[in-house]
Amino acid sequence: MSAPSSRATLIGLAAILCWSTSVGLFRSVAEHLGPVGGAANVFSLSALLVSLRFGLPQWAQLRAWSPVYVWGCGLIFVAYEIGLALSIGFASNRTQTLELGMINYLWPSLTVVLATALGLQRFRWGLVPGVLLAMLGIVMVLQGDGRFSIAGLWANVLSNPLAYGLALAAALLWPCYSVLARLYGRGANALSLFLWAVALCLWVHYAFSDEPAMHFTVPALLQLAALGGLTALGYSCWDYGIRHGDLTVMAVGSYFTPVLSALVGTVWLSVTPSWSFWKGVALVTLGSLICWYSTRARA
């Protein structure tokens, strides 16, 4: 990896630290302002901060950029953000919030698989056990009691199919965004425009929803400011990393996001996970290390 690519990769990996706070804070904001209204406020603030830092793309730039990046990546980004934010907001309780966050974290392994399938990363057999171990770890987290049971997992999903469905959709969408942005972005940066599109869609949804009026208390405003700022910083770092850094290294490093997110979420939401939860986290970490070792080797 060249020196500029190494720096860009490190910047991209910094997004993991920002995203580790998102699940817990998103849930808190949703409890204060509602699932849709809270998310609309978060992305409005994030869009404003990113626009102040990077500006909005000019019309000439949009015409010069690949339509696949502008429209394809834009639509995927909007769908991902709405799916993730609403899945957390629609969680039945705080324990389920952590489970939904773990479902979303299937995306790092799926990103490695997609990048390899498209030729962005050479296939190495070490990826297979690494990805499988990470996915098994997430299954153990979802199971909760330590006894694997398809019926138990299915019953858990059926308890809130909308939230689980949105989380799974988000996990499938983000790898598509990351890979397509790398292939067709070619230095383009429409992140501010994408964030404004997310905010607009959420405000339209809020206008036609039956959510009650929002009341902005001091705790709600503080949490909104923190989450909006961290969201803007995280996506700015990630967007820079996928355009200039090593996509596979970033994806593998992202396996540690569930670990950090779980630690922050359990403290912030005052939830005590089961022993099976932490065993699942250990498997996710082990899988990430195996993937890292296999991808670091050079032909």
N, C-alpha and C positions, 0 to 999 in steps of 0.2 A: 504494500500500500504506500503510495506517495505521501510526502509530508502534508500537502494541502488536504488530501483525502483523509488522513489520520485526524487532522484537526476538525474537519467537517463531521467525521464519525463521532468524535468525542462530544461535539456540540449536539448531535442528534441523540446521543445516549443521555445527555442531560435532561431530555424530555421525560425520561423514566422517573426521575426524582419528582418532577412536577406532577406527572400523572398518578403517582402513588397516593396522592392526597385526593384525587378526584372522586372516587367512589363514596368515601365518607362525607366529604363536603357537599357533593351533589345531593345526597340523601338529606342532609341537614337543611340545605336551601329549599329542597322540595317540601320538607315538613313545615317550613316557615311560609313559603310563597306558593306552594302547590307544584305538582309535577310539571305542568306545561308552563305556567307563569314563571316559575323559578328558572327553568331551563331557558326561557326566552330572555330573561334578564341577564343570565350568565353569558350567553352568547352575544347579546348586544354589547355588553361591557367588553368582552374579549375582542369583538370585531372593532370596537372603537380604539382599544389600545393597540391592536396590530396595525390599524390604519394610520394612527398617529406615528407609529414607528416606521412603517414601510410605505405608507400611502396606498392609494387605490390604483389599480392598473389603468392605463390610458386606453382609449378606444383603439388607437393604432397598435398598441401592444397586443390587445386581445385578438385583433385581426391577424397579426403576425404569428401568434402562438398556434400550436396544433389544436384543431377542434376536439380531438380526443382528450387532450388535457383540459381545455376550458369547459367543455360540456360533459364529457365522460367522467373525468375526475371530480368535477364540480358536483354532479348529481350524486355520485357515490359518496362524496364527503358529506353532503347534506343528509343523505339517507342514513349514513353511519351515525352521525352526531345525534340526530333525532332519535334513532333507535336506542342508542346507548343511554342518553339522558332520560328518556321516558321509561325505559326498562327499570332503571334505578328508582325513579320517582313513583312508579306503579308497584314497587315491591310491597308485599303485604306486611312485612316487618323488617327490622334492622338485620336480623340474621339472614333473611332471604336476600337482603341487599348485598351481603358479602358473596353469597352464592352466585348471584347474577353478575357481579364483578368478575368472578372466576370464569364464568362462561365466556365473557367478553375476551378474556386473556387466552382463549384458544388461538387468537389471531397471530401471535408470534410464530407458532409452529406452522400455521397455514401459510404465512408469508415465506418462510424458508422453502416449503414445498412448492409454492407457486414460482418463486424466483428460480429454483432449480429446474422446474418444468419448462420455463421460458428461456433457459440458457444463460441467465444472469449469474448463476453459480454452478460450478461443476459438481455433478452428483458424486457423493462419497457415501459409502455404506454406513459410516458412523452416524449419519443423519437419521437413519431408520430407527435404531434403538433410542436415540436421543429424543426424537419427536414422540415416539410411542410412550416413553416413560413420562414425559411432560404431560401428555394427554391423559395417561392413567392417573397421574397425580391430581389433575383437575376433576376426574371422575370421583376419586376418593373424597375430595373436598365437597363435592355435591352430595355424596352419599351420606356423609355426616356421622353415622353411627359405626363406621368401620366394617360393616358387612355388605359386600357387594350384592346388589339385587337389581335386576332390570326393572322388576315390578315396582320396587321402592323408588327408583329414579323416575320412572314414568309417572307414578302417583304424585311425586313432588312437583314435576313439571305441570301436571294437570291442575294442581292447586292454584296456579296463576299462569295460564298458558300465554296470555298476552305479554307479560313481562319476560318470561323465558324465551318466547319466540323473538321478541325484539332484541334481546341480548345475543341470541344465536345469530340473528341476521347481521348484527353489528360485527360479530366475530368473523363472519364470512366476507363482509364488505371492506374492512380496513386493509387486508392484504391486497385486494384488487386496487385500491387507491394507491397504496405505497408503490406497487410494481408499475402501474400505469403512469404514475407521476414520474418515476425514474426513466421509463422508456420514452415518454412523449413530452415531459416537462421541458427538458433541454434548457435549463436555466430560468424558466418562467416561474413567476411567483404570484399566484392569484389567491393566496391564502386569505387576505382581507376580504376579497369579494366572496369567497366561499363562506366565510364566517357570517357576513351580512346576510347571505342567502339563507343560512340556517336560522338566524334570528328572525328574519322576515317570515319564514314558513311557520316557526313556532308562535309568533304573534298572531298570524292568521288563524292557526289552530286554537289559540287561546280565545280569540274573539268569538269563535263559534262553539266553544266548549261550555260546559256548565260549571266550571271552576268558580268559586267565590272570589270577590275582590281581594286583592293583595294588601296586606298591612305591613309596612316596612318598619320593623322594630330595629333597635340598635344591634342586637345580635344578628338579625337577618342581614342588615347592611354590611356588617363586618365580614360575615361569612361569604356574602355575595362578592365583596371586593377582593377577598383572598382567592376565591375560586376563579373569578373572572381573570385576575392577574396571572395566576398559575396556568390557567388554560391557554391564555394568549402566549405566555412564555414557552409552554410545553410544545404547542403546535408550531411556533416559530422555529424552535430548535429542531424539531423533527422534520419539518419541511425543508430546512436547509440541509439536514443530514441526508435525506433520501435523494436530494438533487446532486450533492457533491461528495457524499461519503460512501462507505461500504454498506450496502443494504443488508447483506446477510449478517454481518457482525452486529448491526443495529438490531436486527430481528432476534438474533440469539441473545443478545444482551437484554432484550425486552422480556425474556423469560423471568428475569428477576423482578419485573413489575408486580406480579401477583404477590411475591414475598413482601415487598415494601408496602403494597396496598393493603395486604392483610394485616400487617403490623399496625399501620396507621389507622385502618378502619376499626380494628378491634378496640383500640384505645379511644378513638374519637367517638365511636358509636356505643361504647360500653357493652360490647358483646364478647362473651367468652366462648371461643371455638372449642370443638371437640378434639380429642387426641388424633382422630382420623384426619381432621383438617390439617394439622401440622405435619402428619406423615405425607399427606398429599403435597404440601408445600415443599417438603424435602425431596420428593420425587421430581417435582417441577425444576428444582434447583439442580439436581443430578442430571436430568435430561438436558438442561441448558449447558452444563459443563461438557457433556459428551458432544453436543452439537458444536460447541466452540472449538473443542480439540480437533474434531474432524474437518471443520472449515478453515482452521488456521494453517493446515498443511498446504504446501504449494506443490504443483505438479513439477 
